[in-house]
Amino acid sequence: MAYRIFFLYSLLLILAVTQGIRAVDYIITNKAANSPGGARFDDEIGVPYSQQTLENATSFIWKIFQQDSPIQRKNVQNITMFIDDMEVGNDAINNQIHVTASYIEGYSGDIKREITGILYHEITHIWQWDGKGHAPRGLIEGIAEYVRLKAGLAPSRDWVTFRHGDRWDQGYDVMARFLNYCDSLKVGFVAQLNKKMRNGYSDQFFDELLGKTVDQLWRDYQAKCG
């Protein structure tokens, strides 16, 4: 009898854990299959690779954000990726990632690596906290590029090196480099900053985590890298 109770308890525990780490469903739709960019997606990237990349990116982001349990994460069960004939750039909104077919068509380098980096960036927007809409846009974009940087997927061209940039919240590669510097001062800084942004945002978060205002940190970063 005791063995049966133990077996049932173990089974329930396994089910609970399984539910906690249940795989997210990734759906990829090529809506531009008849376009040159859509055809290039099918030929050089493909749906299976995109699905695997999104799954790998999700696991990587949870690790970067130190989100070991489902309660620490957004409750996202489905993520859809579209290859579109859009005139706007690549983006993520409402748990959907849109990649422009014309961008795929016109990219002259390793398109598979480039799209991998874009997917890491865009899916970060789905999983990150944004201070309930109050965090600076440059910070939000910078965190997504920071993830791309830590994944070893930073573009080989057009990225700034270290101290270049006009202000700390300039976004994208400038912010990614600055966040990397902040994380070097306190390992896990980006994860802790993201956790703080779950319920709101304040520049004071930098001071609370690192003991200096964000403006002073930016000046230190500029001086150090100079």
N, C-alpha and C positions, 0 to 999 in steps of 0.2 A: 504493500500500500504506500509506504514511504517512497519507494522507488518510483511508483506511478506519479505521485505528487511532484517529486523532483523532476521527472520527465516533462510533465505538463508545464511546470514553472519554467524549465529551460526552453521549451518550445515557445511559450509566450514571450520570453525574453528575446529570443532570436527574432520573432515576428516584430517585436517593438523596435529592435535595432534595425531590422530590415526596412521597416516603414520610415525610420528616421533618416536612413541614408538612401532612400529610394531614388532610383535614377530619374533625372529630369528627361522629359521627352523632347527630342530635338527634331524639328520638321523642316526640311529644306525644299523650297519650291523655286524652280527656275522659270520665272514668268517671261523671260526674254530669250528663250531657247532659240528662236529664229533670228536673233540678232548676232552680229559678229562677236560681241562680248559674251553673250549667253552661250554661244557655241564654244568659245574658248574656255569658259567655265567648265563645261561638260568634258572637254578634251583634256584640260591640264589640271583641273582641281577635282571636280566631281562631288556628288552627294555623299558617298561613304566617307571620303576624307573630311568633308566639312562637318559631318556629324561627329566624327572622332575628335576633330579639332575643338569643337564646341564643348564636348565632354571633358577633354583634357584641360581646356581653359577654365572651365568651371571648377574643377578640382584644384587647379593651380591658384585661382583667385581665393577660394576658401582657405587655402594654406597661407597666402599672403595676408589675408584679413584675419587670420587666426580664428576662423569660424568653425570650430570643431564639432559643434552640435547644431541641429536644425533650428533650435530656438534662437540662435544668434544670427540666422540668415533670413533673407526675404523668403516668403512662401511662394516660390515660383515653381510650377510643375511642368509648364510647357514653354519652350522657346522656339520661335519660328524664324527662319532665315529666308529672305527673298532675294533673288537676283532680278532686278527691276530695270525697266527702261525709264529711269527717272532722270530729270535734269539736275536735281540736287545731289549733294555728295552722300557718302555712306553715313548711316546713322542707326541709332537704336532707340525705340520708343514702344511703350506698352508691351514689353517682352518680345518685341519683334526687331530683327536686324535686317536692314536693307542695304544691299550692296549694288552699286550702279554698274550696269552692264557696260556702259561706255567707258568707265574707269578701267575695267578689266581689259577691254579692247585696246585702250590706248597705253597701257602700262608697258614699258619697254624692257623691264628687268625680269627677275624671277617672280612671276606672278603668283606662284603657289606660296612662296615665302611671304610675299607682300599681303596676300589675302589672309594668311595665317595670323600675321601681326594685326591686321584690321579686325579680325574676329576676336582676338584677345582684348583689343581696345573696346570694341562695341559691347561685348558681353560683360565687361567690367561695369559698364553703365547700368546693366540690368541688375547686377548683384550689389553694387555699392550703395551706401546711404548718402543722401544729398542734403542733410540738414533740413528735411521737409521743405525743400525748394529754396532754402535761404543761403546755402553755401555759394561762394563765388563760382561762376561758370568756369573760370580759368582753373580753379582748384579741382573741380569735377573732371575736367578734361585732362588735367595734369596727372591725377591719380590713375586714370585709364592708360595714359602713356607710361606712367611709372610701372604698371603691371607689364606692359609690352616690353619695357626696358629690362625688367628683372627676368622676363622669359627669354631674353636673348634675341628678341625680334624687332629691335629698334631699326628703322630704315637706315640703310648705309648712306643715304643722301638726304640733304635738307635738314638734318637735325643739328641743333646748336651744340657746341662743345662747352661744357661746364659753365663758366660764369656769364656767358653771353645772355643778354636779356635786359629789358628795361625796368621790369618790376616783378615782384615775387609771384603775383597772380596772373602773369601773362598767359599761362596755360600751356597745354601740349608739351612739347619737348623742353621748353624753359622750365616749366613747373615740375616736370618729371625729374630733371637734373637736380632741382632744388630740394624736392622731396627725398631724393636719394641721399643728398647731403644731410638732411635732417635725420634720416633713418640711420646714418652713420654715427650720429651723436647719441642716439638711443635706439637700439635694435628693436623693431616692432612698432616704431613711431607711427608709420602709416596705418597699421592695423588699429592702433589705439585711437588715432585721429578719426578713422572711419567709424569706429564704435561710438565715439562722441557725437558724430553727426547723425546718429539714428533719430534723435529727437529734436534737433535744432542745430544751429551753427553760431559760432563766435570766433573772431580772430584770437580771442583770449585762450582758445584751446592750445595754441602753440606755446604760450607762456606756461600754461598748466602742465604741459607735457615735457617741455624742455627748459623752462626757467628763464626764457627770454621772449620778448615780443617778436612777432613775425617780421617786423621791419628790421629789428636788430639782427635777427638770424639771417635775413637777406643780405645785410651789410657784411656780416661775418663771412657768409658764403662767397660774396663777391671778392672780399679781401683774400680769403684763403685760396681760392682758385686763380686769383690774379697772380 
